[in-house]
Every structure is written in structure tokens, then in C-alpha cells.
Amino acid sequence: MEQRQKQFSIWYFLAAIAIMLAIQNLFFSPHTANLSYSEFKTLLRAGKVADLAVEERAIRGKLKPEGLEGLLPKEKLEELKKFGQG
């Protein structure tokens, strides 16, 4: 009786690593949303921005999720709610 020997392929290993990285990127990476500068200033004046960092080409911060209604357009609020916290 002949037994088949299973051969390990490096391609299976690389495919598994790629799938794991894609899942990690999709579910566990921080999500970002771009705001116009006027929207940003409105949120800043209302005290809804935390952890502010000014960089050379961007201004980054986390939004406080409560009380954003009336400060941003409805479409932007729905987009931000998809991303979850901050």
C-alpha cells in the first residue's frame, strides 16, 4: 500500500500570512476620516476634539462621540458612526 506524503508548500504559508494580515488590517487597525478645515474648526471650538497633534502635512485628533449632531452635516455623521469610537 502506497502512502501519500503531504508536502508542505511555502505558498500555503505565505497565503495564510497574507490572509491573517488582511483580517488584522480590516478589523483591528484604527480608522480615519478626513474632515474639511471648517468642519475641524467647528468641532474644535465646540470642544469635541481630543488628543490633538499638529504635523507637517496633517492635523490629527480623536473626536468625542457625544454631541456631534448639529455640528456636522448628516452625511458626515453617518460616515463617522461607521468607524466607531474617535
Secondary structure, DSSP 8 states (H G I E B T S, - for coil): ---------HHHHHHHHHHHHHHHHHHHS-------HHHHHHHHHTT-EEEEEE-SS-EEEEE--TT-BTTB-HHHHHHHHHH---
